[in-house]
Amino acid sequence: MSLDSCQLLLNHHMWIEVKKAQTLAIAEMWKEAFEGEGIPARIMPKTGLPIGQEVAPYSILVPQDKEHVIKDILRKL
């Protein structure tokens, strides 16, 4: 499985990309918003650099079985 596909096996869950962000601050905002709705979320740098680079593209990932919930949340925004 490749990082490019944004389908990662972490903690026995299949994680999928639901949003992209151009900075760490925006990625953290999306992560907190999803977690505020009760959905676990992860941030992964898209460049292969370690997390913590402020100006770099990031993927926001959620468990695959929560994708429909995220779609509903994003539709309401």
HELIX and SHEET records of a PDB file:
HELIX    1   1 LEU A    3  SER A    5  5                                   3    
HELIX    2   2 LEU A   24  GLY A   36  1                                  13    
HELIX    3   3 GLN A   64  LYS A   66  5                                   3    
HELIX    4   4 GLU A   67  LYS A   76  1                                  10    
SHEET    1   A 4 LEU A   8  LEU A  10  0                                        
SHEET    2   A 4 HIS A  13  ALA A  21 -1                                        
SHEET    3   A 4 TYR A  58  PRO A  63 -1                                        
SHEET    4   A 4 ARG A  42  PRO A  45 -1                                        
END                                                                             
